Amino acid sequence: MSKLICKGFNVKYFGYDAAISDVTTTFSDGVNVVYATEKGGKTTFLKALAGIVPYQGELTLDGAPVSDLSLKERDFQMLFDDYALFSRRSVRYNLEYPLRLRKMPKEERRRAVESVASLFDLDIMLDAPVYRLNEWLKVTLTLCRAYLRRPKVLLIDNVFSKLDPSARKEAFLRFMPLFKEGIVIYATDSPDEAAALSDSVKFLSYGYLMQEGSAKTIRTKPNAASVFVSFEKYPSLLPCVATKGGVEIDGVLFPLDARLKSDVYLGKEVLTGVAPDGFELSDDGFEVNVIGKFYLDGKAVYSAKKEESTLFFLSEKDLAVGETVKLKLTRIVALFDALNERNVLEVTE
């Protein structure tokens, strides 16, 4: 099994502005997911792995250093979200181009292109110029070219981002299962895509590797507030006071079946990370003002305001916008330091 290992990876723009900070991780055969929100560092990270931008640190493929190899010697390929296609050339020319660079004979190139084009539904438009293609077909062409190329390491940078949500989901489900050979590193800003592709997601935030693990672990045991907010569909971050028995909001104590990492947080304000099913209507709770109504998997989700905080909760009772209700906490996902937003609970597997 092939492994791409990076150790102490750092990327600095203009010599001092850190874009990637001390990332150490391993990529293996199959699809590896790098998740980050916008400006989280995923594109810079992939460019550094590909050797397009300079970096500091170690990079090895199957134990052999690759940092000093040229782009051609590395045999890495990166797909950008702007496709990098020859717009005035035909679909066939774009598909054959990387094969031509590898000195594949003309007739062999033709057979390879025509055999794979049908797999990506491009066989009836091989002679059409790229500028006449819609976004769906441009994405398809980009992926088909990578499939033909078969590099040792394929890096895909949010290639579906220009499609509308329904088309993006369809393209993702249609084409990504085709990429099973070699090391594939897929960068996305969609938590649903990250969860669907891999059992191991690497979460980047502002150039830092915040957490690695399955999407379920990241969602249920986040180690930072940014991780929780990204992977929970309707997240609530609510200020509270940490106590030995739980957390306190508006003088009401809510028991917590978890331990703090340090007693230094006792009596201090922290942030509770709560999923919508972690609240319950109760006369023994704290007051909130209902401001909206949504639906999650067919269940009503209400949004509410408590001072400066917005929270989301499930309720079978029909509530009106503007109504004041009382909520109690029944389940807390995590507690976060109010300053650095790190999880302050002891997390056990």
C-alpha positions as CSV (number, residue, x, y, z in Angstrom):
1,M,0.0,0.0,0.0
2,S,1.4,3.4,-1.0
3,K,1.8,6.1,1.6
4,L,2.5,9.8,1.2
5,I,3.8,11.3,4.5
6,C,4.3,14.9,5.3
7,K,6.1,16.0,8.5
8,G,6.3,19.5,9.9
9,F,4.7,21.0,6.8
10,N,4.9,24.8,6.7
11,V,4.1,27.3,3.9
12,K,4.8,31.0,4.3
13,Y,3.7,33.7,1.8
14,F,6.2,36.5,1.4
15,G,8.5,34.8,3.8
16,Y,6.6,35.5,7.0
17,D,2.8,35.1,6.6
18,A,2.1,31.5,7.6
19,A,-0.5,29.8,5.4
20,I,0.1,26.2,6.5
21,S,1.5,25.7,10.0
22,D,3.4,22.6,11.2
23,V,1.1,20.0,9.6
24,T,2.0,16.3,10.0
25,T,-0.2,13.6,8.5
26,T,-0.3,10.6,6.3
27,F,-2.2,9.8,3.1
28,S,-2.7,6.2,1.9
29,D,-4.2,4.4,-1.1
30,G,-7.8,5.4,-1.9
31,V,-9.6,8.7,-1.4
32,N,-8.2,10.9,1.4
33,V,-10.3,13.9,2.4
34,V,-9.0,17.4,3.4
35,Y,-11.9,19.5,4.7
36,A,-11.7,23.3,5.2
37,T,-14.0,26.2,5.0
38,E,-13.2,29.1,2.7
39,K,-9.7,30.5,3.4
40,G,-9.0,27.4,5.6
41,G,-5.8,26.5,3.7
42,K,-6.8,23.5,1.6
43,T,-5.8,24.9,-1.8
44,T,-2.4,26.1,-0.5
45,F,-1.9,22.7,1.2
46,L,-2.6,20.8,-2.0
47,K,-0.3,23.1,-4.0
48,A,2.5,22.5,-1.6
49,L,2.0,18.7,-1.8
50,A,2.1,19.0,-5.6
51,G,5.3,21.1,-5.4
52,I,3.7,24.1,-7.0
53,V,4.4,26.4,-4.0
54,P,7.5,26.2,-1.9
55,Y,7.3,24.7,1.6
56,Q,9.4,23.7,4.6
57,G,9.2,20.2,6.0
58,E,9.5,16.6,4.9
59,L,7.5,14.9,2.1
60,T,8.0,11.2,1.3
61,L,6.2,8.8,-1.0
62,D,6.6,5.1,0.0
63,G,9.6,6.1,2.1
64,A,11.5,8.0,-0.7
65,P,11.9,11.8,-0.4
66,V,10.1,13.7,-3.1
67,S,10.9,17.3,-2.1
68,D,13.9,17.6,-4.4
69,L,12.1,16.0,-7.4
70,S,10.8,18.0,-10.3
71,L,7.0,18.2,-11.0
72,K,7.4,15.7,-13.8
73,E,9.5,13.3,-11.7
74,R,7.0,13.3,-8.9
75,D,4.2,12.1,-11.1
76,F,1.6,14.1,-9.1
77,Q,-1.4,15.8,-10.7
78,M,-3.6,18.5,-9.3
79,L,-7.1,19.4,-10.5
80,F,-8.0,23.1,-9.9
81,D,-11.5,24.5,-9.4
82,D,-11.0,26.6,-12.5
83,Y,-10.4,23.3,-14.6
84,A,-7.2,24.5,-16.4
85,L,-8.6,23.4,-19.8
86,F,-7.6,24.6,-23.3
87,S,-10.9,26.4,-24.0
88,R,-10.3,26.9,-27.8
89,R,-9.3,23.3,-28.3
90,S,-11.5,20.2,-28.6
91,V,-12.5,17.8,-25.9
92,R,-10.4,15.2,-27.6
93,Y,-7.3,17.4,-27.6
94,N,-7.7,18.1,-23.9
95,L,-8.0,14.4,-23.1
96,E,-5.0,13.5,-25.3
97,Y,-2.8,16.3,-24.1
98,P,-1.3,14.6,-20.9
99,L,-0.9,11.4,-22.8
100,R,1.0,13.2,-25.6
101,L,3.3,14.7,-23.0
102,R,4.1,11.1,-21.8
103,K,5.0,10.1,-25.4
104,M,2.1,7.7,-25.9
105,P,1.7,6.7,-29.6
106,K,-1.0,8.5,-31.5
107,E,-3.2,5.4,-32.2
108,E,-2.9,4.2,-28.6
109,R,-3.9,7.7,-27.4
110,R,-7.0,7.6,-29.6
111,R,-8.1,4.2,-28.3
112,A,-7.5,5.2,-24.7
113,V,-9.5,8.4,-25.1
114,E,-12.4,6.7,-26.9
115,S,-12.6,3.8,-24.4
116,V,-12.8,6.1,-21.4
117,A,-14.9,8.9,-22.9
118,S,-18.0,6.8,-22.8
119,L,-17.5,6.2,-19.1
120,F,-17.8,10.0,-18.5
121,D,-20.5,10.5,-21.1
122,L,-18.2,12.5,-23.4
123,D,-18.1,10.1,-26.4
124,I,-20.6,12.1,-28.5
125,M,-18.8,15.4,-28.1
126,L,-15.1,14.5,-28.5
127,D,-14.7,17.0,-31.3
128,A,-16.6,19.9,-29.7
129,P,-14.6,22.9,-28.5
130,V,-14.4,23.3,-24.8
131,Y,-15.7,26.9,-24.8
132,R,-19.1,25.5,-25.9
133,L,-19.4,23.2,-22.9
134,N,-21.5,23.9,-19.8
135,E,-20.1,23.7,-16.3
136,W,-21.2,20.1,-15.8
137,L,-19.3,19.0,-18.9
138,K,-16.2,21.0,-18.0
139,V,-16.1,19.3,-14.7
140,T,-16.7,15.9,-16.4
141,L,-13.9,16.6,-18.9
142,T,-11.5,17.6,-16.1
143,L,-12.1,14.4,-14.2
144,C,-12.0,12.3,-17.3
145,R,-8.5,13.7,-18.2
146,A,-7.3,12.9,-14.7
147,Y,-8.7,9.4,-15.0
148,L,-6.8,8.8,-18.2
149,R,-3.6,10.3,-16.7
150,R,-3.5,7.9,-13.7
151,P,-0.8,9.7,-11.7
152,K,0.8,8.3,-8.5
153,V,-0.9,11.0,-6.5
154,L,-4.0,12.9,-7.7
155,L,-5.0,16.1,-5.8
156,I,-8.5,17.4,-6.4
157,D,-9.3,20.9,-5.2
158,N,-13.0,21.4,-4.8
159,V,-13.6,20.7,-8.5
160,F,-17.4,20.7,-8.1
161,S,-17.6,24.2,-6.5
162,K,-19.0,26.0,-9.6
163,L,-22.0,23.6,-9.9
164,D,-25.3,24.4,-8.3
165,P,-26.0,22.3,-5.1
166,S,-28.2,19.6,-6.8
167,A,-25.8,19.2,-9.8
168,R,-22.8,19.2,-7.4
169,K,-24.3,16.3,-5.4
170,E,-25.2,14.4,-8.6
171,A,-21.7,14.9,-10.1
172,F,-20.0,13.9,-6.8
173,L,-22.0,10.7,-6.5
174,R,-21.6,9.9,-10.2
175,F,-17.9,10.4,-10.7
176,M,-15.9,10.2,-7.4
177,P,-16.4,6.4,-6.9
178,L,-14.4,5.9,-10.2
179,F,-11.2,7.2,-8.5
180,K,-10.1,4.2,-6.5
181,E,-6.5,3.6,-7.7
182,G,-3.5,5.2,-6.2
183,I,-3.5,8.0,-3.7
184,V,-6.3,10.5,-4.2
185,I,-6.4,13.6,-2.0
186,Y,-9.8,15.4,-2.3
187,A,-10.2,18.9,-0.8
188,T,-13.7,20.1,-0.1
189,D,-15.7,22.7,1.8
190,S,-18.7,20.4,2.0
191,P,-19.0,18.3,5.2
192,D,-21.5,16.0,3.5
193,E,-18.9,15.2,0.8
194,A,-16.2,14.7,3.4
195,A,-18.4,12.2,5.3
196,A,-19.4,10.3,2.2
197,L,-15.9,9.8,0.8
198,S,-13.7,8.6,3.6
199,D,-13.5,7.2,7.1
200,S,-10.6,9.6,7.8
201,V,-11.1,13.3,7.4
202,K,-8.4,15.9,7.9
203,F,-9.9,19.2,9.2
204,L,-7.9,22.3,8.3
205,S,-8.6,25.7,9.8
206,Y,-6.5,28.7,8.9
207,G,-3.6,26.4,8.0
208,Y,-3.7,24.3,11.1
209,L,-4.6,20.6,11.2
210,M,-7.3,20.8,13.8
211,Q,-8.5,17.2,13.9
212,E,-8.3,13.9,12.0
213,G,-10.8,11.0,12.2
214,S,-14.1,9.8,10.9
215,A,-16.8,12.4,10.2
216,K,-18.9,10.8,13.0
217,T,-16.0,11.3,15.5
218,I,-15.4,14.9,14.3
219,R,-19.1,15.7,14.6
220,T,-19.7,14.1,18.1
221,K,-16.3,14.7,19.7
222,P,-14.9,18.0,18.1
223,N,-11.7,19.3,19.6
224,A,-12.5,23.0,18.7
225,A,-15.5,25.2,18.2
226,S,-14.7,25.7,14.5
227,V,-14.8,22.0,14.0
228,F,-18.2,21.7,15.8
229,V,-19.7,24.6,13.8
230,S,-18.6,23.2,10.5
231,F,-19.9,19.6,10.9
232,E,-23.1,20.2,12.8
233,K,-25.9,21.4,10.5
234,Y,-27.6,23.6,13.1
235,P,-24.9,24.3,15.8
236,S,-25.5,26.3,19.0
237,L,-22.7,28.0,20.9
238,L,-24.1,29.2,24.2
239,P,-22.1,31.0,27.0
240,C,-22.3,29.3,30.3
241,V,-20.3,28.9,33.6
242,A,-18.5,25.6,34.2
243,T,-19.1,24.0,37.6
244,K,-18.2,20.7,39.2
245,G,-21.6,19.2,38.6
246,G,-22.2,20.6,35.1
247,V,-22.8,24.0,33.6
248,E,-24.8,27.0,34.8
249,I,-26.9,29.3,32.6
250,D,-28.9,32.1,34.2
251,G,-28.4,30.6,37.6
252,V,-29.8,27.2,36.5
253,L,-27.5,24.2,36.9
254,F,-27.6,21.6,34.1
255,P,-25.8,18.3,35.1
256,L,-23.0,17.2,32.8
257,D,-21.8,13.6,32.5
258,A,-18.2,14.6,31.5
259,R,-15.0,15.7,33.1
260,L,-13.1,19.0,32.6
261,K,-9.5,18.7,31.4
262,S,-8.6,21.1,34.2
263,D,-10.2,22.6,37.3
264,V,-8.9,26.0,36.1
265,Y,-12.2,26.3,34.2
266,L,-14.4,26.0,37.3
267,G,-16.4,29.1,37.8
268,K,-15.2,30.5,34.4
269,E,-17.3,31.3,31.3
270,V,-17.1,28.7,28.6
271,L,-19.1,28.0,25.4
272,T,-21.4,25.0,25.2
273,G,-21.6,23.2,21.9
274,V,-25.1,21.8,21.5
275,A,-26.8,20.0,18.7
276,P,-30.6,20.7,18.0
277,D,-31.6,17.5,19.9
278,G,-29.6,18.7,23.0
279,F,-32.4,21.1,24.1
280,E,-35.8,20.4,25.6
281,L,-38.8,22.6,26.4
282,S,-39.0,22.9,30.2
283,D,-40.3,25.3,32.9
284,D,-37.0,24.7,34.7
285,G,-34.9,26.1,31.9
286,F,-33.6,29.5,30.7
287,E,-35.6,31.9,28.5
288,V,-35.2,32.3,24.8
289,N,-37.1,34.2,22.1
290,V,-38.1,32.2,19.0
291,I,-37.1,33.9,15.8
292,G,-37.5,31.3,13.0
293,K,-38.5,27.8,12.0
294,F,-36.6,25.3,9.7
295,Y,-36.8,21.6,9.0
296,L,-34.1,18.9,9.5
297,D,-34.9,15.4,8.2
298,G,-38.6,16.2,8.4
299,K,-38.4,17.5,12.0
300,A,-39.1,21.1,12.9
301,V,-36.0,23.0,14.0
302,Y,-36.6,26.4,15.7
303,S,-34.0,29.2,15.9
304,A,-34.0,31.4,19.0
305,K,-32.1,34.3,20.5
306,K,-30.7,34.4,24.0
307,E,-29.0,37.8,24.4
308,E,-26.3,37.8,21.6
309,S,-26.4,34.1,21.0
310,T,-28.4,32.2,18.3
311,L,-29.4,28.6,19.1
312,F,-31.3,25.9,17.4
313,F,-33.6,23.3,19.0
314,L,-36.1,20.6,18.0
315,S,-39.7,20.7,19.2
316,E,-42.8,18.8,18.4
317,K,-44.9,21.6,19.9
318,D,-45.9,24.2,17.3
319,L,-44.2,27.5,18.3
320,A,-44.8,31.0,16.9
321,V,-42.1,33.4,15.9
322,G,-41.7,36.0,18.6
323,E,-42.8,33.6,21.4
324,T,-40.8,33.3,24.5
325,V,-40.1,29.8,25.8
326,K,-37.9,28.1,28.3
327,L,-35.2,25.5,27.4
328,K,-33.1,23.1,29.4
329,L,-29.9,21.3,28.3
330,T,-30.2,17.6,28.0
331,R,-27.0,16.8,26.0
332,I,-23.8,18.8,25.4
333,V,-21.5,17.8,22.6
334,A,-18.5,19.8,24.0
335,L,-17.4,22.7,26.1
336,F,-15.0,25.2,24.5
337,D,-12.6,27.7,26.0
338,A,-14.1,31.2,25.5
339,L,-10.7,32.5,24.2
340,N,-9.0,29.8,22.1
341,E,-12.2,27.8,21.4
342,R,-10.5,24.5,22.2
343,N,-12.6,21.7,23.7
344,V,-12.0,21.7,27.5
345,L,-13.7,18.3,28.2
346,E,-11.9,15.0,28.6
347,V,-12.7,13.2,25.3
348,T,-12.8,9.4,25.4
349,E,-13.1,7.0,22.5
